[in-house]
Amino acid sequence: MEGIRAEVVLEEPAGCPVAAASSGTDERLTEVTWTGYGNGTVTEQVAARSEPDIDGASAVFDYGDRTVYEFERDQADPCACEFVEQTAGPVTEVYSRDGALHLTMHVADVERLRAVIAGLREEYGPVSVEYLVRSRDDDGQEPAIVPVDLARLTDRQQEVLATAHEMGYFAYPRKANAGEVASALDIEPSTFAEHLAAAQSKILSSLVARA
């Protein structure tokens, strides 16, 4: 089987209260879950070390090193997580850091992944792929590493990727945010996001070309 596990990152997901709460802080908001009761609202929970700046958030459980907070939002304005559920299936993991929303999902094939990413970009802005893992093959062996042809990238796209990597944009925890990398490149954050998305899209195509 093909099968893909991917983590996609929405750099600036409009209308996401969890992403907004993580922006401008060193807080990593984790264990994001949600449910709807059919009454026009969605109840959402998120774990954090300190109380997040989310309207109506209240503590419901204390782990000691982190607390789970709960809040409600309008179901009429679905978030990116719900969009993925509606177009691809369940979201495996959700967390937010530096104003970006990280979503992990499993999809059957690359065509479905591409469709989800395209839909997310149209609805919520710049999207990048943090990592992508293919299923084991039918013999239970790990899939072969697929080489990436950097010649497919423009000079500017290669520069953007190299600078982002050198500054720790892809590190965990992240050492530089999109604004800092954009400043180092002397471009606007939106331009950085566009170059990064284009480069990652080409790399993604290379990775799955032999799937």
WORA-V608670 format. One record per backbone hydrogen bond with DSSP energy under -1.0 kcal/mol. CO is the residue of the C=O (numbers start at 1). NH is the residue of the N-H. E is the energy in kcal/mol with one decimal. If there is no record, write none. Layout:
co->(CO:CO)
nh->(NH:NH)
e->(E:E)
This chain:
co->(2:3:4:5:6:7:7:8:9:10:13:16:17:18:22:29:30:33:35:40:41:42:43:44:45:46:47:48:52:54:58:61:66:67:68:68:69:70:71:73:74:79:80:81:82:83:84:84:93:94:95:96:97:100:101:102:103:104:104:105:107:108:109:110:111:112:113:114:115:116:117:118:119:120:121:126:128:131:133:137:141:148:149:150:154:155:156:157:158:159:160:161:162:163:164:165:168:177:178:179:180:181:182:188:189:190:191:192:193:194:195:196:197:198:199:200:201:202:203:204:208)
nh->(135:135:107:133:105:130:131:103:128:101:16:20:21:22:25:96:47:45:43:75:37:73:35:71:33:69:30:67:54:57:70:68:63:48:60:61:46:58:44:42:77:83:84:85:86:87:88:89:104:32:102:29:100:97:10:95:8:92:93:6:4:3:113:114:115:116:117:118:119:120:121:122:123:124:125:11:9:7:5:140:137:150:152:153:158:159:160:161:162:163:164:165:166:167:169:168:175:181:182:183:184:185:187:192:193:194:195:196:197:198:199:200:201:202:203:204:205:206:207:208:211)
e->(-1.4:-2.1:-2.7:-3.0:-2.5:-2.8:-1.1:-2.7:-2.2:-2.4:-1.7:-2.3:-1.8:-1.3:-1.4:-2.7:-3.1:-2.6:-2.9:-2.5:-1.1:-2.1:-1.9:-2.3:-2.1:-3.1:-2.1:-3.2:-2.0:-2.1:-2.7:-3.2:-3.0:-2.4:-3.0:-1.3:-2.1:-2.1:-3.1:-2.8:-1.3:-1.8:-2.3:-2.0:-2.2:-1.5:-3.3:-1.5:-2.5:-1.5:-3.2:-2.0:-2.3:-2.0:-2.8:-1.7:-2.7:-2.6:-1.0:-2.4:-2.9:-2.3:-1.6:-2.9:-2.0:-2.3:-2.7:-2.6:-2.3:-2.6:-2.5:-2.0:-2.1:-3.5:-1.4:-1.6:-3.1:-2.2:-3.0:-2.2:-2.4:-1.0:-1.8:-1.8:-2.4:-2.2:-2.5:-2.4:-2.7:-2.7:-2.5:-2.4:-2.7:-2.2:-3.0:-1.2:-2.4:-2.1:-2.5:-2.1:-1.9:-1.7:-2.7:-2.4:-2.5:-1.8:-2.5:-2.8:-2.6:-2.3:-2.6:-2.7:-2.0:-1.8:-2.3:-2.8:-2.0:-1.9:-2.5:-1.9:-1.7)
